[in-house]
Amino acid sequence: MLEKIIAIIATWIISVISTMGYGGIVLLMAIESACIPLPSEIIMPFAGFLVFKGELTLWLVALAGAVGCVIGSIPAYYVGVYGGRPLAEKYGKYILLSKNDLDMADRLFAKYGEIIIFIARLLPAVRTFIAFPAGVARMNMPKFIMYTFIGSLIWCWLLAYAGMKFGEHWDSLKVYFHEFHYVIIGAGIIFLIWYVRRHFKHAKQQ
């Protein structure tokens, strides 16, 4: 059942990008950065595949992804500013944000300071909820936006580039895979199953 739901989400992601182009990338990456586990590991590689097909441009794809990350991170930041840890602990479970996730983000922020915003944008899973502790710490907003944008730009470019290079070798790889869409969906299903199971595992330990 979980696999079917995730496959539907992945198919929807691909449909949004195919229909809306750069605007769809901004929208989807904004959702992903608003503490909602919509995987950039599906969004950006598929956008990169469209770069290979000549429908999009690599740097504009990466820029759209980074802009989306900034847009989505700002509400999460202000939830941290005005709601604080109690609000996140109370409602975080509805977006698969566990107490363990919050603890880890707090530890990283306390250990590395503001630069962790940049580093976290290059880390799967952590990048989704790192904006919240920045808000709790009331990090300087211009710095928060700068680190978020630069880290996200690198992350989005790398994933899109991987999708583009994969597309360049598609003729030799399609012997093993029927459609590129299914490769992306399959990778997304694996990532989201890991993410969801990780969440419930930590929830049971609390």
C-alpha positions in Angstrom: 0.0 0.0 0.0 2.8 2.4 1.0 4.6 1.7 -2.3 1.5 2.5 -4.3 1.0 5.8 -2.6 4.6 6.8 -3.1 4.4 5.8 -6.8 1.4 8.0 -7.2 3.3 10.9 -5.6 6.3 10.3 -7.8 4.1 10.2 -10.9 2.5 13.5 -9.8 5.9 15.1 -9.4 6.9 14.1 -12.9 3.6 15.4 -14.3 4.0 18.8 -12.6 7.5 19.3 -14.0 6.4 18.1 -17.4 3.5 20.5 -17.4 4.8 23.6 -15.6 8.6 23.4 -16.4 10.6 25.8 -14.3 7.6 27.0 -12.3 6.8 23.4 -11.4 10.4 22.9 -10.1 10.0 26.1 -7.9 6.7 24.8 -6.6 7.9 21.3 -5.8 11.2 22.3 -4.2 9.3 24.9 -2.1 7.1 22.1 -0.8 10.1 20.0 -0.1 11.8 22.8 1.9 8.7 23.5 4.0 9.4 20.4 6.1 7.3 18.2 3.8 9.1 15.1 2.6 8.6 15.5 -1.1 12.0 14.2 -2.4 14.3 16.4 -4.4 15.8 13.0 -5.4 12.9 12.6 -7.7 12.3 16.3 -8.6 15.7 17.4 -9.8 17.0 14.3 -11.7 13.8 14.3 -13.8 14.3 18.0 -14.5 17.9 17.0 -15.5 16.5 14.5 -17.9 14.4 17.2 -19.5 17.6 19.2 -19.9 19.1 16.3 -21.8 16.0 16.3 -24.0 16.5 20.0 -24.7 13.3 21.1 -23.0 15.0 22.9 -20.1 18.4 24.5 -19.3 20.7 23.0 -16.6 21.5 26.3 -14.8 18.0 27.5 -14.9 16.8 24.2 -13.5 19.2 24.5 -10.7 18.3 28.2 -10.1 14.6 27.3 -10.1 15.2 24.6 -7.5 17.3 26.9 -5.3 14.6 29.6 -5.5 12.0 27.1 -4.5 14.1 26.0 -1.5 14.4 29.5 -0.3 10.6 30.2 -0.7 9.7 27.0 1.2 12.2 27.5 3.9 11.0 30.9 5.0 7.6 29.7 6.4 9.5 26.8 8.2 11.9 29.4 9.6 9.1 31.5 11.0 7.3 28.5 12.5 10.5 28.1 14.5 10.6 31.8 15.4 7.0 32.1 16.6 6.0 28.6 17.4 9.2 27.2 18.8 10.0 23.6 19.7 6.6 22.8 21.4 4.6 23.6 18.2 6.9 21.4 16.1 6.7 18.5 18.6 2.9 18.8 18.7 2.2 18.9 14.9 5.5 17.7 13.3 4.2 14.1 13.3 1.6 15.0 10.7 4.4 15.8 8.2 6.7 13.0 9.4 8.9 15.3 11.4 9.9 13.3 14.5 11.3 14.4 17.8 14.5 12.6 16.8 14.7 14.8 13.7 14.3 17.9 15.8 17.0 16.7 18.3 19.4 16.0 15.5 18.8 19.4 13.9 19.3 21.2 17.3 22.6 19.3 17.9 23.9 20.1 14.5 23.0 23.8 14.8 24.5 24.0 18.3 27.7 22.3 17.2 28.4 24.0 13.9 26.4 27.3 14.1 24.9 29.1 11.2 27.1 27.4 8.6 25.2 24.2 9.2 22.4 25.7 7.1 24.7 25.5 4.1 26.0 22.0 4.9 22.5 20.6 5.7 21.3 21.7 2.2 23.7 19.1 0.8 22.4 16.3 3.0 19.4 14.1 2.2 16.5 14.1 4.7 18.3 16.7 7.0 17.8 19.4 4.3 14.0 19.0 4.6 13.7 20.2 8.2 16.9 22.3 8.9 15.1 25.6 8.5 13.1 25.1 11.7 16.0 25.2 14.2 17.4 28.2 12.4 14.1 29.9 13.2 14.2 28.7 16.8 17.7 30.2 17.1 16.5 33.4 15.4 19.3 33.2 12.9 20.0 36.4 11.0 17.5 36.2 8.1 19.8 37.5 5.2 22.4 34.9 6.3 19.8 32.2 6.4 18.6 33.0 2.9 22.1 33.2 1.6 23.2 29.9 3.0 20.0 28.2 2.0 20.3 29.5 -1.6 23.9 28.6 -2.1 23.7 25.2 -0.6 20.4 24.4 -2.4 21.9 25.7 -5.7 24.7 23.2 -5.4 22.4 20.3 -4.4 19.9 21.0 -7.2 22.7 21.4 -9.8 24.3 18.1 -8.8 21.0 16.1 -8.9 19.9 17.8 -12.2 23.4 17.1 -13.7 23.1 13.4 -12.7 19.7 13.2 -14.4 21.1 14.9 -17.5 24.1 12.5 -17.7 21.9 9.5 -17.1 19.8 10.7 -20.0 22.8 11.0 -22.2 23.5 7.3 -21.7 19.8 6.3 -22.0 20.2 4.5 -25.3 22.6 2.0 -23.8 20.7 1.7 -20.5 17.2 1.3 -21.8 18.0 -2.3 -22.4 17.8 -2.7 -18.7 15.0 -0.1 -17.9 11.9 0.3 -20.0 11.2 4.0 -19.2 13.3 6.7 -17.5 10.2 7.8 -15.6 10.1 4.4 -13.9 13.8 4.6 -12.9 13.1 8.0 -11.2 9.9 6.7 -9.6 11.7 3.6 -8.4 14.5 5.6 -6.8 11.9 7.9 -5.1 10.0 4.9 -3.7 13.2 3.5 -2.2 14.0 6.9 -0.6 10.6 7.6 0.7 10.1 4.1 2.2 13.4 4.6 4.0 12.3 8.0 5.2 8.9 6.9 6.4 10.2 3.7 8.1 12.9 5.8 9.8 10.3 8.2 11.1 8.1 5.5 12.6 11.1 3.7 14.1 12.2 6.8 15.9 8.5 7.5 16.9 8.3 4.1 18.6 11.5 4.8 20.6 10.1 7.9 22.1 
